[in-house]
Amino acid sequence: MDTLFIPTENDFKNWIKEAVKESLNTSAAQTDKAADPDQEPLITRRDIGRFLGISLVTLNEWMKKACLITK
């Protein structure tokens, strides 16, 4: 009989954290290759808020919480 693995909340947090780190590292590597000091950011905080359907205040709060989690 196969063993059933039930992920915990911490498992999900770790998976998400690793996926975000990997994505950021990939993005940073691509950005470094095409770095131009005069180039505008690829996406603004306002664009992120619109994409997620949240206000900038909510985005700021989420970012503050994310910083606390990673410390």
DARADA-V882731 format. One record per helix or strand of 3 or more residues. SS is the DSSP state (helix for helix, strand for strand). FROM is the first residue (numbers start at 1). TO is the last residue. Records with the same first field share a line. If there is no record, write none. Layout:
SS: FROM-TO  FROM-TO
This chain:
helix: 9-33  45-52  56-70
